Amino acid sequence: MSASADTMYSELAHVVQEVPGVAFLAPGLRSRLRSLRATSPLARPGDDTPGITVSAVRGEPRTTVEIRLICRSGRRTLDTTRAVREAVSRHLDTGYPGREFRIIVTVTGVT
């Protein structure tokens, strides 16, 4: 994984974990299940950052950022997912101007 991809993943992880209602990023087997069509240098098979996938399909103008997380009980899951999407969108707009992103937030559990 390149230094810029490393930076992006750690920035996104920090942004997501700061949102109220997020317990933690979901662990998973993302690196083994990643689509073969992902061609972005930000989406390399060796990446093991849990809960975050960044990929781009050749010919697509947008980069897809997928966040998988576990929410805390006692908070509305919908509010948490909306807050995560907004926080990630703000961060990407500020940190990566001129690039288009599609943000997908998936809750895989509640604790």
C-alpha positions as CSV (number, residue, x, y, z in Angstrom):
1,M,0.0,0.0,0.0
2,S,1.3,3.4,-0.9
3,A,2.0,6.1,1.7
4,S,-0.9,8.3,0.3
5,A,-3.3,5.3,0.6
6,D,-2.0,4.6,4.1
7,T,-2.7,8.2,5.0
8,M,-6.2,8.1,3.5
9,Y,-7.1,5.0,5.4
10,S,-5.9,6.2,8.7
11,E,-7.6,9.6,8.2
12,L,-10.9,8.0,7.4
13,A,-10.6,5.6,10.3
14,H,-10.0,8.5,12.6
15,V,-12.9,10.5,11.2
16,V,-15.3,7.6,11.5
17,Q,-14.3,6.7,15.0
18,E,-14.9,10.3,16.2
19,V,-18.6,10.1,15.2
20,P,-20.9,9.7,18.2
21,G,-22.6,6.3,18.1
22,V,-19.7,4.4,16.4
23,A,-18.3,1.6,18.5
24,F,-15.6,0.5,16.0
25,L,-14.9,-0.3,12.4
26,A,-16.1,-3.8,11.4
27,P,-13.4,-6.4,11.2
28,G,-13.5,-8.5,8.0
29,L,-11.9,-10.4,5.2
30,R,-12.1,-7.5,2.8
31,S,-8.6,-8.0,1.4
32,R,-9.6,-11.6,0.4
33,L,-13.0,-10.7,-1.1
34,R,-12.1,-7.5,-2.9
35,S,-13.4,-7.2,-6.4
36,L,-10.9,-8.0,-9.1
37,R,-12.2,-4.9,-11.0
38,A,-10.8,-2.5,-8.4
39,T,-8.0,-0.8,-10.2
40,S,-7.3,2.2,-8.0
41,P,-3.9,2.4,-6.4
42,L,-5.8,3.0,-3.2
43,A,-7.4,-0.4,-3.5
44,R,-4.5,-2.9,-3.3
45,P,-4.9,-6.6,-2.3
46,G,-2.3,-6.3,0.5
47,D,-4.3,-3.7,2.4
48,D,-5.6,-4.9,5.7
49,T,-7.4,-1.8,7.1
50,P,-10.6,-3.3,8.6
51,G,-13.9,-1.7,7.8
52,I,-12.8,0.6,5.0
53,T,-12.6,-0.1,1.3
54,V,-11.5,2.5,-1.2
55,S,-11.8,1.4,-4.9
56,A,-12.2,2.8,-8.4
57,V,-13.4,0.9,-11.4
58,R,-11.6,1.8,-14.7
59,G,-13.8,4.2,-16.6
60,E,-15.8,5.4,-13.6
61,P,-15.4,9.1,-12.6
62,R,-16.0,8.4,-8.9
63,T,-14.0,6.6,-6.3
64,T,-16.1,4.4,-4.0
65,V,-15.4,4.6,-0.3
66,E,-17.2,1.9,1.7
67,I,-17.3,2.1,5.5
68,R,-18.4,-0.9,7.5
69,L,-19.0,-0.3,11.2
70,I,-20.5,-1.5,14.5
71,C,-22.8,1.0,16.2
72,R,-23.3,1.5,19.9
73,S,-26.6,0.5,21.4
74,G,-28.7,3.3,22.8
75,R,-28.3,5.5,19.7
76,R,-30.3,5.5,16.5
77,T,-28.4,3.6,13.9
78,L,-29.8,5.7,11.1
79,D,-28.6,8.9,12.8
80,T,-25.1,7.4,13.3
81,T,-24.8,6.3,9.6
82,R,-25.9,9.7,8.4
83,A,-23.4,11.4,10.7
84,V,-20.6,9.1,9.5
85,R,-21.5,9.8,5.8
86,E,-21.5,13.5,6.4
87,A,-18.2,13.5,8.3
88,V,-16.5,11.4,5.7
89,S,-17.9,13.6,2.9
90,R,-16.6,16.7,4.6
91,H,-13.2,15.2,5.1
92,L,-12.9,14.0,1.5
93,D,-14.1,17.3,0.1
94,T,-11.5,19.2,2.2
95,G,-8.6,16.8,1.9
96,Y,-9.1,15.6,-1.7
97,P,-10.6,18.6,-3.7
98,G,-11.6,18.0,-7.2
99,R,-12.2,14.3,-6.8
100,E,-15.6,12.7,-6.8
101,F,-16.5,10.1,-4.2
102,R,-19.4,7.7,-3.7
103,I,-19.7,7.0,0.1
104,I,-21.4,3.8,1.3
105,V,-21.9,3.2,5.0
106,T,-23.0,-0.2,6.2
107,V,-23.8,-1.2,9.8
108,T,-22.8,-4.8,10.4
109,G,-23.8,-4.9,14.1
110,V,-24.8,-3.2,17.2
111,T,-23.0,-3.5,20.6
